[in-house]
Amino acid sequence: MLKMMYKWTRDFEQNRSSFETKLKLYNDKLIKLSNELNFP
């Protein structure tokens, strides 16, 4: 299972822009999380 997770992550990173374009169809149903800290 760990091998599959690495493959999914690798595939996602290689095709990130395509994936994010597809997600725009569901923009009103998604929230995007990040590890960046945006404190004032």
N, C-alpha and C positions, 0 to 999 in steps of 0.2 A: 504494500500500500504506500509506503514511503517513496518508492521509486515512481509511482504514479503521481504523487503530489509534486515531486520535482519536475516531472514531465509537464504537468499542467502549468506549473509556475513558469517554466522555460517557454512553453508555447504561448502563454499569455504575454510574457515580456517581449517575445519576438513579434507578436501581432497586436500589441497594445493599442495602437491607433485605430486599427480595424475594429477591435473589440469595443473600444470606447465610442466609436461611431455607431455601432449597433445599439449600444446602451442608450444613446440619445433618443431613441424611439420611446423609451420608458422614463424619460427625464423626470416626469412628475411623480414617479413611484420610487425613485432611488435617492439615496443619500450617499455622498462620497466622503469617506474617512481618509485621513492622512496622519502621518506621524509628526508632522510639523507643528510646532507650538506657535500660536498666533496670539500672544498676550500683548496688551497695550503697554 
